[in-house]
Amino acid sequence: MRVKGINYGLSLYSSYTLPLFDLEEVSGGFIFRKTRGAYRGLVCRFDKRSLETECKIPRYWSKEVAYKTLGLDKHFLYRKLASELDGKGLVDTITLMYSPSDKTVVAYTIYLSQNTSYHTNTVKWVRQLLETGVIEARSYQVSWFMENKNLIRESTSLEDPLEEAARLLTLRGVGVKGSQAYLLYAHGLTEYAPLDRHYKTLVSEYLDLPPPDKNLCLRAFFNCEKCPLSGKCMYSRLRSRLGYFNGVLQSIVYIAGSLKKGGSRGLVDVLVGGFEYLSDVLLDRASLYLGRRLST
């Protein structure tokens, strides 16, 4: 399969499915292989210059699995957003890579990403866990995770995305941000979006509203219309104004904000080295869209 026009460096960089892949830097880009999780064997070579990707998809993979893993079924949302912003060739090169088949691993990854470097620590920890069953690190994130690992697995086995997210939200160390990240990156539900620091900072320029309340989100089962803070918290307003573009915009803002750090090495450099210049442009596009949607 040949995929044209998707920047898999940026798309993998922002995805909680990243630990499922091995990366190999090659001339002009990198090869990414899905070597962990429920479905394995996918091998793709991505060219950073042409944004073309050649993929070998295992025969036992269904079209649905391939399209979700590679983000092909969500790419239309980024293209639509780009058309509204007259920004073809930028926003529309990103997509959402997610995997319902690997939802438990995605939940593990989100839990282990708290207050640490995602690309340096979290990815390494999750890979160790999947390969050896243990994590060789002494940190409170790992300690809390090991205490809650079985509960996380049980929470993601309910066969209903909202019920799973709600159950996760009851666990120590999981907030509204984590539960929304789970809905977005495990199930591809783009109306939900984690209010990470990059997204919250940008949104705060347009909305002077408090963040969501964990207990109220649980009580309303993520239905903002049934919540006492309906329309009065940042999360509720974003969902009502952005709809299915909420998670799309969050992924773009995360990429833009993270690229600003610079000084990338190792895994980050393989993924997004050479794309750092896109940070300000992506942030400007996201800000323009937010301004239009939130000012009406």
Backbone as CSV, one residue per row, in Angstrom:
resi,resn,N_x,N_y,N_z,CA_x,CA_y,CA_z,C_x,C_y,C_z
1,MET,0.843,-1.194,0.000,0.000,0.000,0.000,0.880,1.247,0.000
2,ARG,0.536,2.192,-0.862,1.244,3.469,-0.871,0.329,4.549,-0.316
3,VAL,0.840,5.289,0.652,0.091,6.387,1.259,0.791,7.692,0.905
4,LYS,0.034,8.630,0.367,0.609,9.915,-0.023,0.039,11.042,0.829
5,GLY,0.910,11.979,1.189,0.450,13.210,1.817,0.264,13.182,3.314
6,ILE,0.640,12.092,3.983,0.543,12.039,5.445,1.949,12.059,6.037
7,ASN,2.156,12.971,6.966,3.437,13.070,7.653,3.413,12.128,8.858
8,TYR,3.968,10.941,8.678,3.940,9.966,9.764,4.946,10.285,10.866
9,GLY,5.877,11.183,10.600,6.748,11.646,11.671,5.959,12.419,12.703
10,LEU,5.197,13.414,12.240,4.376,14.219,13.138,3.239,13.408,13.745
11,SER,2.635,12.531,12.953,1.469,11.777,13.422,1.846,10.745,14.480
12,LEU,2.952,10.055,14.300,3.428,9.124,15.327,3.907,9.868,16.565
13,TYR,4.532,11.002,16.348,5.068,11.818,17.437,3.993,12.175,18.457
14,SER,2.784,12.410,17.980,1.703,12.853,18.862,0.822,11.714,19.365
15,SER,1.091,10.488,18.929,0.175,9.383,19.218,0.606,8.539,20.414
16,TYR,-0.376,8.106,21.192,-0.105,7.190,22.300,0.054,5.750,21.823
17,THR,0.025,5.527,20.530,0.328,4.194,19.996,1.813,4.048,19.662
18,LEU,2.583,5.096,19.829,3.999,5.080,19.456,4.789,3.923,20.067
19,PRO,4.592,3.554,21.346,5.383,2.454,21.913,5.182,1.112,21.216
20,LEU,4.132,0.987,20.424,3.866,-0.266,19.722,4.773,-0.457,18.511
21,PHE,5.498,0.593,18.152,6.311,0.567,16.936,7.801,0.622,17.252
22,ASP,8.591,-0.028,16.397,10.038,0.156,16.365,10.360,1.070,15.197
23,LEU,11.329,1.958,15.386,11.720,2.893,14.338,13.161,2.657,13.925
24,GLU,13.402,2.787,12.646,14.755,2.671,12.103,14.997,3.843,11.161
25,GLU,15.971,4.659,11.494,16.273,5.811,10.648,16.969,5.355,9.375
26,VAL,16.499,5.841,8.240,17.098,5.536,6.946,17.261,6.843,6.187
27,SER,17.955,6.787,5.079,18.177,7.988,4.282,16.853,8.620,3.861
28,GLY,16.661,9.869,4.236,15.466,10.601,3.827,14.249,10.389,4.692
29,GLY,14.352,9.530,5.704,13.170,9.289,6.537,13.387,8.176,7.533
30,PHE,12.388,7.321,7.706,12.517,6.227,8.661,11.541,5.102,8.317
31,ILE,11.855,3.925,8.848,10.975,2.760,8.736,10.310,2.561,10.089
32,PHE,8.996,2.373,10.090,8.327,2.041,11.347,7.634,0.692,11.221
33,ARG,7.873,-0.142,12.237,7.354,-1.513,12.260,6.495,-1.712,13.502
34,LYS,5.334,-2.273,13.340,4.490,-2.578,14.500,4.891,-3.956,15.014
35,THR,5.631,-3.951,16.096,6.185,-5.185,16.649,5.551,-5.568,17.985
36,ARG,4.615,-4.754,18.453,3.983,-5.018,19.748,2.479,-4.816,19.635
37,GLY,1.751,-5.439,20.560,0.313,-5.236,20.590,-0.460,-6.348,19.916
38,ALA,-1.746,-6.091,19.701,-2.666,-7.114,19.198,-2.384,-7.504,17.756
39,TYR,-2.073,-6.551,16.928,-1.782,-6.825,15.521,-0.362,-6.366,15.235
40,ARG,0.450,-7.290,14.727,1.858,-6.989,14.471,2.183,-7.274,13.013
41,GLY,3.370,-6.887,12.622,3.849,-7.234,11.289,3.783,-6.127,10.261
42,LEU,3.110,-5.020,10.569,3.060,-3.887,9.645,4.453,-3.292,9.505
43,VAL,4.880,-3.054,8.263,6.173,-2.427,7.996,5.965,-1.299,6.998
44,CYS,6.361,-0.091,7.371,6.188,1.072,6.496,7.483,1.865,6.412
45,ARG,7.754,2.378,5.222,8.897,3.281,5.037,8.365,4.661,4.668
46,PHE,8.684,5.643,5.510,8.199,7.011,5.326,9.322,7.911,4.833
47,ASP,9.042,8.667,3.778,9.997,9.617,3.218,9.617,11.025,3.664
48,LYS,10.497,11.677,4.403,10.197,13.001,4.946,10.091,14.075,3.870
49,ARG,10.761,13.881,2.760,10.748,14.921,1.725,9.487,14.866,0.883
50,SER,9.106,13.698,0.446,7.935,13.564,-0.432,6.640,13.325,0.333
51,LEU,6.747,12.984,1.620,5.594,12.588,2.443,4.861,11.407,1.814
52,GLU,5.642,10.497,1.241,5.085,9.257,0.705,5.531,8.093,1.583
53,THR,4.636,7.144,1.770,4.901,6.006,2.643,4.528,4.713,1.938
54,GLU,5.453,3.788,1.905,5.200,2.457,1.355,4.998,1.486,2.513
55,CYS,3.858,0.820,2.542,3.536,-0.086,3.643,3.298,-1.510,3.155
56,LYS,3.820,-2.459,3.907,3.501,-3.863,3.706,2.578,-4.282,4.845
57,ILE,1.339,-4.583,4.499,0.330,-4.908,5.500,0.142,-6.418,5.558
58,PRO,0.247,-7.025,6.729,0.067,-8.476,6.848,-1.279,-8.927,6.292
59,ARG,-1.305,-10.094,5.708,-2.531,-10.594,5.083,-3.662,-10.787,6.076
60,TYR,-3.326,-11.096,7.316,-4.387,-11.360,8.293,-5.018,-10.072,8.833
61,TRP,-4.445,-8.924,8.491,-5.018,-7.655,8.925,-6.257,-7.342,8.097
62,SER,-7.302,-6.885,8.747,-8.475,-6.399,8.015,-8.212,-4.969,7.556
63,LYS,-9.003,-4.514,6.618,-8.887,-3.134,6.148,-9.143,-2.165,7.294
64,GLU,-10.090,-2.506,8.155,-10.434,-1.638,9.285,-9.251,-1.458,10.227
65,VAL,-8.568,-2.550,10.550,-7.411,-2.474,11.436,-6.315,-1.619,10.812
66,ALA,-6.048,-1.835,9.539,-5.004,-1.073,8.855,-5.333,0.412,8.816
67,TYR,-6.574,0.742,8.506,-6.968,2.147,8.382,-6.908,2.875,9.724
68,LYS,-7.256,2.193,10.806,-7.186,2.835,12.118,-5.740,2.977,12.574
69,THR,-4.962,1.918,12.399,-3.569,1.945,12.823,-2.791,3.037,12.111
70,LEU,-3.059,3.214,10.824,-2.362,4.219,10.020,-3.080,5.566,9.990
71,GLY,-4.214,5.653,10.653,-4.940,6.919,10.695,-5.620,7.303,9.404
72,LEU,-5.833,6.363,8.520,-6.409,6.687,7.215,-7.887,7.041,7.311
73,ASP,-8.581,6.507,8.318,-10.017,6.777,8.415,-10.327,8.100,9.120
74,LYS,-9.315,8.752,9.695,-9.517,10.056,10.340,-8.865,11.200,9.569
75,HIS,-8.159,10.868,8.521,-7.429,11.897,7.782,-8.365,12.927,7.157
76,PHE,-9.583,12.522,6.820,-10.522,13.447,6.184,-10.837,14.632,7.093
77,LEU,-10.786,14.445,8.408,-11.051,15.542,9.337,-9.961,16.605,9.259
78,TYR,-8.733,16.180,9.123,-7.620,17.119,8.995,-7.668,17.826,7.644
79,ARG,-8.071,17.101,6.623,-8.215,17.731,5.301,-9.330,18.770,5.319
80,LYS,-10.419,18.441,5.988,-11.536,19.386,6.064,-11.137,20.629,6.845
81,LEU,-10.417,20.430,7.939,-9.952,21.566,8.728,-9.014,22.439,7.902
82,ALA,-8.135,21.803,7.145,-7.207,22.551,6.301,-7.946,23.366,5.251
83,SER,-8.998,22.801,4.681,-9.757,23.526,3.659,-10.432,24.761,4.245
84,GLU,-10.854,24.682,5.498,-11.468,25.841,6.150,-10.445,26.926,6.440
85,LEU,-9.188,26.513,6.596,-8.129,27.469,6.925,-7.303,27.863,5.713
86,ASP,-7.654,27.333,4.546,-6.869,27.591,3.336,-5.401,27.235,3.551
87,GLY,-5.186,26.140,4.267,-3.819,25.770,4.605,-3.420,24.417,4.078
88,LYS,-3.738,24.107,2.850,-3.398,22.809,2.287,-1.883,22.621,2.263
89,GLY,-1.480,21.375,2.561,-0.061,21.068,2.579,0.561,21.221,3.951
90,LEU,-0.245,21.503,4.961,0.279,21.645,6.315,-0.578,20.855,7.303
91,VAL,-1.706,21.427,7.706,-2.606,20.745,8.641,-3.076,19.414,8.078
92,ASP,-3.304,19.370,6.781,-3.837,18.149,6.171,-2.787,17.068,5.962
93,THR,-1.551,17.301,6.422,-0.537,16.243,6.353,-0.481,15.434,7.648
94,ILE,-1.268,15.828,8.629,-1.290,15.141,9.923,-2.522,14.244,9.987
95,THR,-2.465,13.203,10.780,-3.647,12.371,11.006,-3.611,11.792,12.413
96,LEU,-4.708,11.168,12.807,-4.826,10.557,14.132,-4.598,9.056,14.013
97,MET,-3.520,8.572,14.598,-3.228,7.146,14.635,-3.731,6.593,15.966
98,TYR,-4.641,5.634,15.892,-5.240,5.088,17.108,-5.475,3.597,16.928
99,SER,-5.800,2.895,18.024,-5.919,1.443,17.914,-6.820,0.862,19.002
100,PRO,-8.102,0.643,18.694,-8.996,-0.012,19.658,-8.502,-1.401,20.063
101,SER,-7.823,-2.079,19.160,-7.313,-3.423,19.461,-6.231,-3.391,20.533
102,ASP,-5.598,-2.246,20.690,-4.520,-2.087,21.667,-4.923,-1.130,22.784
103,LYS,-6.218,-1.066,23.075,-6.717,-0.050,24.009,-6.114,-0.166,25.407
104,THR,-5.834,-1.376,25.864,-5.244,-1.520,27.196,-3.835,-0.955,27.226
105,VAL,-3.063,-1.217,26.187,-1.704,-0.674,26.111,-1.746,0.847,25.999
106,VAL,-2.702,1.366,25.253,-2.854,2.821,25.159,-3.137,3.404,26.541
107,ALA,-3.989,2.737,27.311,-4.288,3.201,28.673,-3.042,3.139,29.554
108,TYR,-2.253,2.065,29.431,-0.993,1.980,30.168,-0.099,3.171,29.819
109,THR,-0.006,3.442,28.530,0.876,4.503,28.045,0.455,5.862,28.582
110,ILE,-0.831,6.133,28.538,-1.343,7.407,29.047,-1.040,7.543,30.536
111,TYR,-1.258,6.473,31.283,-1.010,6.512,32.728,0.461,6.808,33.014
112,LEU,1.344,6.189,32.255,2.780,6.339,32.492,3.356,7.633,31.925
113,SER,2.537,8.414,31.264,3.029,9.658,30.652,2.911,10.862,31.581
114,GLN,2.398,10.657,32.781,2.179,11.775,33.699,3.487,12.416,34.156
115,ASN,3.586,13.716,33.965,4.696,14.512,34.511,6.073,13.923,34.220
116,THR,6.254,13.454,33.003,7.558,12.945,32.593,7.701,13.134,31.094
117,SER,8.890,12.913,30.580,9.110,13.038,29.143,8.503,11.834,28.426
118,TYR,7.495,12.085,27.635,6.808,10.997,26.940,7.755,10.238,26.029
119,HIS,8.472,10.952,25.188,9.299,10.298,24.174,10.575,9.688,24.751
120,THR,11.044,10.211,25.880,12.256,9.676,26.496,11.956,8.562,27.486
121,ASN,10.990,8.773,28.353,10.717,7.815,29.424,9.528,6.899,29.154
122,THR,8.376,7.490,28.860,7.160,6.682,28.736,7.286,5.614,27.659
123,VAL,7.744,6.005,26.485,7.867,5.034,25.389,8.781,3.882,25.796
124,LYS,9.892,4.204,26.443,10.828,3.166,26.894,10.176,2.260,27.931
125,TRP,9.464,2.843,28.881,8.827,2.051,29.937,7.791,1.083,29.374
126,VAL,6.966,1.567,28.471,5.914,0.710,27.917,6.526,-0.418,27.091
127,ARG,7.558,-0.117,26.335,8.226,-1.166,25.565,8.808,-2.225,26.491
128,GLN,9.445,-1.793,27.571,9.985,-2.748,28.543,8.880,-3.618,29.130
129,LEU,7.771,-2.990,29.464,6.648,-3.717,30.050,6.130,-4.789,29.104
130,LEU,5.963,-4.436,27.834,5.419,-5.377,26.864,6.396,-6.491,26.528
131,GLU,7.685,-6.201,26.616,8.695,-7.184,26.229,9.141,-8.074,27.384
132,THR,9.166,-7.528,28.607,9.701,-8.286,29.744,8.708,-8.452,30.890
133,GLY,7.638,-7.678,30.873,6.661,-7.753,31.956,6.983,-6.871,33.142
134,VAL,8.141,-6.217,33.106,8.535,-5.319,34.201,9.055,-4.009,33.614
135,ILE,9.128,-2.996,34.477,9.685,-1.704,34.079,10.878,-1.412,34.973
136,GLU,12.033,-1.233,34.366,13.256,-0.985,35.124,13.418,0.510,35.367
137,ALA,12.665,1.024,36.290,12.747,2.445,36.634,12.182,2.652,38.023
138,ARG,12.764,3.610,38.730,12.268,3.969,40.053,11.685,5.374,39.967
139,SER,10.402,5.443,39.873,9.717,6.729,39.814,8.316,6.524,40.363
140,TYR,7.706,7.613,40.808,6.355,7.459,41.358,5.371,7.055,40.277
141,GLN,5.629,7.471,39.010,4.729,7.071,37.927,4.699,5.551,37.784
142,VAL,5.882,4.942,37.791,5.970,3.489,37.652,5.391,2.795,38.885
143,SER,5.676,3.336,40.067,5.153,2.751,41.305,3.627,2.768,41.320
144,TRP,3.042,3.919,40.984,1.579,4.018,40.932,1.009,3.091,39.872
145,PHE,1.714,3.035,38.744,1.222,2.193,37.654,1.159,0.732,38.072
146,MET,2.212,0.234,38.697,2.233,-1.170,39.099,1.126,-1.473,40.113
147,GLU,0.787,-0.489,40.942,-0.312,-0.670,41.896,-1.663,-0.753,41.187
148,ASN,-1.765,-0.048,40.066,-3.053,0.071,39.374,-3.149,-0.716,38.069
149,LYS,-2.092,-1.429,37.717,-2.050,-2.102,36.422,-3.255,-3.004,36.189
150,ASN,-3.572,-3.851,37.141,-4.702,-4.777,36.970,-6.025,-4.034,36.861
151,LEU,-6.167,-2.952,37.626,-7.395,-2.159,37.566,-7.528,-1.457,36.219
152,ILE,-6.399,-1.025,35.670,-6.424,-0.404,34.341,-6.875,-1.423,33.305
153,ARG,-6.316,-2.628,33.383,-6.694,-3.679,32.435,-8.177,-4.009,32.552
154,GLU,-8.667,-4.128,33.769,-10.093,-4.412,33.969,-10.964,-3.275,33.442
155,SER,-10.501,-2.048,33.636,-11.285,-0.883,33.204,-11.437,-0.819,31.697
156,THR,-10.461,-1.341,30.985,-10.503,-1.261,29.518,-11.136,-2.496,28.876
157,SER,-11.775,-3.322,29.684,-12.376,-4.555,29.151,-13.898,-4.513,29.174
158,LEU,-14.479,-3.323,29.281,-15.928,-3.203,29.451,-16.690,-3.153,28.135
159,GLU,-15.969,-3.056,27.016,-16.570,-3.075,25.675,-17.457,-1.864,25.379
160,ASP,-17.322,-0.815,26.154,-18.007,0.444,25.865,-17.028,1.573,26.176
161,PRO,-16.639,2.358,25.173,-15.608,3.377,25.370,-15.879,4.334,26.527
162,LEU,-17.104,4.835,26.646,-17.409,5.784,27.712,-17.371,5.125,29.087
163,GLU,-17.863,3.894,29.170,-17.799,3.176,30.444,-16.348,2.914,30.837
164,GLU,-15.526,2.573,29.851,-14.110,2.335,30.124,-13.431,3.608,30.611
165,ALA,-13.701,4.727,29.931,-13.098,6.003,30.327,-13.557,6.424,31.716
166,ALA,-14.835,6.196,32.010,-15.366,6.545,33.332,-14.723,5.692,34.418
167,ARG,-14.550,4.409,34.144,-13.908,3.528,35.128,-12.450,3.951,35.349
168,LEU,-11.765,4.289,34.277,-10.386,4.764,34.413,-10.317,6.019,35.271
169,LEU,-11.309,6.875,35.117,-11.326,8.147,35.844,-11.454,7.958,37.355
170,THR,-11.903,6.792,37.785,-12.028,6.528,39.224,-10.702,6.110,39.850
171,LEU,-9.693,5.840,39.019,-8.424,5.339,39.528,-7.525,6.472,40.003
172,ARG,-6.708,6.163,40.972,-5.714,7.120,41.450,-4.749,7.453,40.314
173,GLY,-4.519,8.729,40.100,-3.575,9.145,39.075,-4.190,9.385,37.717
174,VAL,-5.492,9.172,37.571,-6.160,9.429,36.290,-7.119,10.600,36.458
175,GLY,-6.921,11.632,35.656,-7.804,12.785,35.675,-8.626,12.849,34.406
176,VAL,-9.344,13.940,34.256,-10.168,14.115,33.057,-9.296,14.104,31.806
177,LYS,-8.119,14.714,31.893,-7.216,14.741,30.738,-6.872,13.332,30.272
178,GLY,-6.536,12.453,31.208,-6.182,11.085,30.853,-7.339,10.307,30.268
179,SER,-8.526,10.498,30.820,-9.696,9.767,30.312,-10.054,10.214,28.897
180,GLN,-9.872,11.509,28.621,-10.169,12.012,27.275,-9.107,11.567,26.267
181,ALA,-7.860,11.511,26.725,-6.794,10.999,25.861,-7.075,9.549,25.486
182,TYR,-7.618,8.790,26.425,-7.968,7.395,26.156,-9.047,7.302,25.084
183,LEU,-10.094,8.086,25.205,-11.172,8.059,24.210,-10.662,8.451,22.831
184,LEU,-9.724,9.384,22.793,-9.201,9.860,21.512,-8.232,8.864,20.881
185,TYR,-7.245,8.398,21.641,-6.169,7.602,21.047,-6.387,6.093,21.104
186,ALA,-7.331,5.639,21.930,-7.683,4.217,21.911,-8.856,3.965,20.984
187,HIS,-9.834,4.875,20.991,-11.071,4.644,20.241,-11.299,5.620,19.085
188,GLY,-10.449,6.620,18.939,-10.589,7.536,17.812,-11.791,8.449,17.897
189,LEU,-12.287,8.720,19.100,-13.459,9.581,19.289,-12.989,11.027,19.380
190,THR,-13.004,11.719,18.263,-12.343,13.017,18.169,-13.102,14.170,18.814
191,GLU,-14.332,13.941,19.261,-15.019,15.009,19.992,-14.441,15.180,21.400
192,TYR,-13.661,14.187,21.834,-13.002,14.247,23.135,-11.536,14.618,22.928
193,ALA,-11.017,15.459,23.822,-9.626,15.886,23.684,-9.031,16.189,25.049
194,PRO,-7.828,15.701,25.316,-7.181,16.006,26.594,-6.739,17.463,26.648
195,LEU,-7.033,18.122,27.757,-6.597,19.508,27.943,-5.175,19.504,28.498
196,ASP,-4.197,19.164,27.642,-2.808,19.214,28.070,-2.371,20.678,28.144
197,ARG,-1.165,20.907,28.627,-0.739,22.287,28.874,-0.670,23.110,27.597
198,HIS,-0.326,22.492,26.471,-0.254,23.234,25.214,-1.640,23.682,24.772
199,TYR,-2.581,22.756,24.817,-3.951,23.061,24.388,-4.589,24.062,25.353
200,LYS,-4.396,23.836,26.634,-4.996,24.717,27.640,-4.451,26.138,27.521
201,THR,-3.156,26.266,27.273,-2.552,27.593,27.142,-3.145,28.361,25.973
202,LEU,-3.296,27.691,24.836,-3.850,28.365,23.665,-5.323,28.700,23.866
203,VAL,-6.077,27.754,24.382,-7.510,27.979,24.587,-7.749,29.112,25.581
204,SER,-6.851,29.246,26.565,-7.006,30.288,27.582,-6.927,31.690,26.998
205,GLU,-6.376,31.822,25.810,-6.335,33.123,25.154,-7.721,33.563,24.694
206,TYR,-8.632,32.594,24.570,-9.975,32.889,24.063,-11.071,32.624,25.093
207,LEU,-10.789,31.754,26.060,-11.800,31.402,27.053,-11.268,31.617,28.462
208,ASP,-11.991,32.363,29.250,-11.648,32.543,30.658,-12.591,31.680,31.488
209,LEU,-12.351,30.374,31.400,-13.217,29.409,32.065,-12.374,28.414,32.850
210,PRO,-12.931,27.819,33.905,-12.184,26.832,34.690,-12.052,25.513,33.939
211,PRO,-11.085,24.690,34.334,-10.966,23.352,33.741,-12.107,22.468,34.224
212,PRO,-12.294,21.303,33.630,-13.378,20.401,34.050,-13.150,19.854,35.451
213,ASP,-14.229,19.494,36.108,-14.183,18.909,37.442,-14.358,17.397,37.330
214,LYS,-13.409,16.648,37.856,-13.408,15.189,37.725,-14.695,14.559,38.246
215,ASN,-15.126,14.980,39.407,-16.328,14.388,40.005,-17.581,14.690,39.194
216,LEU,-17.664,15.898,38.661,-18.827,16.260,37.857,-18.831,15.513,36.527
217,CYS,-17.642,15.315,35.951,-17.552,14.552,34.698,-18.029,13.115,34.914
218,LEU,-17.656,12.550,36.046,-18.096,11.192,36.364,-19.600,11.140,36.579
219,ARG,-20.111,12.105,37.315,-21.533,12.128,37.630,-22.380,12.275,36.360
220,ALA,-21.889,13.092,35.424,-22.627,13.325,34.178,-22.269,12.311,33.098
221,PHE,-21.324,11.411,33.396,-20.884,10.387,32.439,-20.409,11.033,31.131
222,PHE,-19.660,12.125,31.258,-19.069,12.873,30.146,-20.113,13.538,29.246
223,ASN,-21.359,13.586,29.704,-22.408,14.273,28.942,-22.510,15.696,29.472
224,CYS,-21.894,16.626,28.755,-21.808,18.001,29.241,-23.182,18.646,29.425
225,GLU,-24.157,18.227,28.645,-25.488,18.822,28.754,-26.153,18.494,30.090
226,LYS,-25.722,17.416,30.726,-26.303,17.011,32.010,-25.483,17.502,33.203
227,CYS,-24.435,18.249,32.918,-23.518,18.696,33.965,-23.885,20.101,34.453
228,PRO,-23.761,20.368,35.761,-24.021,21.719,36.285,-23.113,22.784,35.667
229,LEU,-21.946,22.354,35.168,-21.013,23.293,34.545,-21.164,23.337,33.028
230,SER,-22.269,22.855,32.518,-22.481,22.839,31.070,-22.292,24.234,30.478
231,GLY,-21.333,24.335,29.570,-21.037,25.616,28.939,-20.227,26.552,29.799
232,LYS,-19.909,26.119,31.029,-19.221,27.005,31.962,-17.819,26.531,32.320
233,CYS,-17.386,25.422,31.736,-16.003,24.987,31.922,-15.353,24.896,30.550
234,MET,-14.045,24.939,30.536,-13.302,24.971,29.281,-13.592,23.745,28.421
235,TYR,-13.665,22.595,29.059,-13.897,21.340,28.343,-15.264,21.325,27.671
236,SER,-16.284,21.735,28.408,-17.644,21.756,27.866,-17.767,22.707,26.686
237,ARG,-17.176,23.890,26.804,-17.275,24.871,25.726,-16.559,24.382,24.464
238,LEU,-15.414,23.750,24.630,-14.684,23.234,23.471,-15.479,22.152,22.754
239,ARG,-16.066,21.246,23.511,-16.851,20.177,22.889,-18.032,20.736,22.106
240,SER,-18.706,21.724,22.671,-19.894,22.262,22.007,-19.538,23.096,20.782
241,ARG,-18.407,23.803,20.823,-18.045,24.680,19.712,-17.242,23.973,18.619
242,LEU,-16.432,22.994,19.014,-15.553,22.342,18.037,-16.080,21.004,17.543
243,GLY,-16.895,20.329,18.329,-17.429,19.040,17.908,-16.329,18.042,17.606
244,TYR,-16.420,17.415,16.434,-15.457,16.374,16.066,-14.064,16.917,15.751
245,PHE,-13.922,18.227,15.700,-12.601,18.810,15.456,-11.838,19.064,16.754
246,ASN,-12.444,18.782,17.890,-11.801,19.028,19.177,-10.496,18.246,19.306
247,GLY,-10.565,16.932,19.130,-9.366,16.108,19.221,-8.388,16.363,18.092
248,VAL,-8.915,16.701,16.921,-8.061,17.033,15.780,-7.203,18.245,16.112
249,LEU,-7.848,19.285,16.626,-7.131,20.514,16.953,-6.146,20.289,18.095
250,GLN,-6.546,19.494,19.072,-5.642,19.222,20.190,-4.358,18.565,19.715
251,SER,-4.465,17.615,18.800,-3.264,16.931,18.307,-2.345,17.897,17.572
252,ILE,-2.931,18.828,16.835,-2.140,19.823,16.108,-1.428,20.757,17.077
253,VAL,-2.153,21.211,18.100,-1.572,22.127,19.083,-0.478,21.435,19.883
254,TYR,-0.679,20.157,20.210,0.355,19.415,20.931,1.636,19.343,20.101
255,ILE,1.495,19.010,18.833,2.663,18.928,17.956,3.368,20.272,17.887
256,ALA,2.599,21.331,17.657,3.179,22.670,17.529,3.907,23.085,18.801
257,GLY,3.275,22.866,19.949,3.887,23.258,21.213,5.119,22.445,21.547
258,SER,5.083,21.157,21.267,6.216,20.286,21.579,7.406,20.554,20.672
259,LEU,7.143,20.870,19.415,8.234,21.135,18.480,9.033,22.368,18.869
260,LYS,8.421,23.272,19.627,9.094,24.496,20.039,10.275,24.238,20.964
261,LYS,10.275,23.083,21.627,11.327,22.789,22.595,12.704,22.777,21.945
262,GLY,12.778,22.217,20.745,14.052,22.148,20.048,15.015,21.183,20.723
263,GLY,16.238,21.119,20.203,17.261,20.284,20.797,16.918,18.811,20.820
264,SER,16.125,18.358,19.861,15.673,16.974,19.863,16.800,16.007,19.532
265,ARG,16.747,14.861,20.167,17.729,13.821,19.906,17.037,12.470,19.946
266,GLY,17.724,11.445,19.452,17.205,10.094,19.538,15.900,9.914,18.814
267,LEU,14.939,9.320,19.509,13.646,8.992,18.931,12.960,10.218,18.340
268,VAL,12.983,11.326,19.066,12.318,12.544,18.601,12.941,13.041,17.308
269,ASP,14.249,12.990,17.222,14.923,13.467,16.016,14.588,12.593,14.817
270,VAL,14.477,11.287,15.030,14.096,10.384,13.941,12.709,10.742,13.422
271,LEU,11.799,11.041,14.339,10.421,11.325,13.954,10.253,12.698,13.325
272,VAL,10.735,13.723,14.003,10.387,15.095,13.589,11.586,15.968,13.282
273,GLY,12.780,15.392,13.262,13.943,16.174,12.884,13.770,16.750,11.482
274,GLY,13.940,18.063,11.361,13.728,18.732,10.078,12.362,19.363,9.951
275,PHE,11.462,19.040,10.888,10.106,19.613,10.849,9.889,20.688,11.917
276,GLU,10.938,21.040,12.651,10.778,21.994,13.752,10.240,23.343,13.279
277,TYR,10.569,23.710,12.063,10.135,25.008,11.528,8.616,25.112,11.402
278,LEU,7.920,23.987,11.460,6.462,23.987,11.315,5.742,24.442,12.585
279,SER,6.460,24.528,13.691,5.832,24.816,14.975,4.989,26.087,14.958
280,ASP,5.583,27.210,14.593,4.867,28.489,14.632,3.716,28.528,13.643
281,VAL,3.927,27.928,12.479,2.879,27.953,11.454,1.675,27.132,11.908
282,LEU,1.935,25.953,12.458,0.841,25.115,12.958,0.088,25.812,14.086
283,LEU,0.833,26.459,14.971,0.201,27.155,16.087,-0.654,28.316,15.590
284,ASP,-0.176,29.015,14.579,-0.954,30.119,14.002,-2.253,29.609,13.390
285,ARG,-2.177,28.483,12.686,-3.382,27.907,12.069,-4.395,27.495,13.135
286,ALA,-3.891,26.840,14.179,-4.781,26.401,15.251,-5.415,27.589,15.959
287,SER,-4.620,28.620,16.192,-5.131,29.819,16.853,-6.193,30.504,16.004
288,LEU,-5.969,30.543,14.709,-6.941,31.151,13.796,-8.268,30.414,13.857
289,TYR,-8.201,29.082,13.855,-9.430,28.288,13.886,-10.162,28.456,15.215
290,LEU,-9.406,28.429,16.310,-10.023,28.610,17.621,-10.700,29.972,17.725
291,GLY,-10.015,30.986,17.220,-10.581,32.326,17.262,-11.911,32.403,16.539
292,ARG,-11.991,31.747,15.397,-13.231,31.753,14.614,-14.355,31.022,15.348
293,ARG,-14.032,29.856,15.909,-15.064,29.024,16.524,-15.507,29.520,17.899
294,LEU,-14.589,30.095,18.649,-14.910,30.473,20.021,-15.416,31.905,20.161
295,SER,-15.287,32.687,19.111,-15.722,34.084,19.186,-17.155,34.270,18.724
296,THR,-17.757,33.204,18.167,-19.133,33.324,17.672,-20.145,32.994,18.756
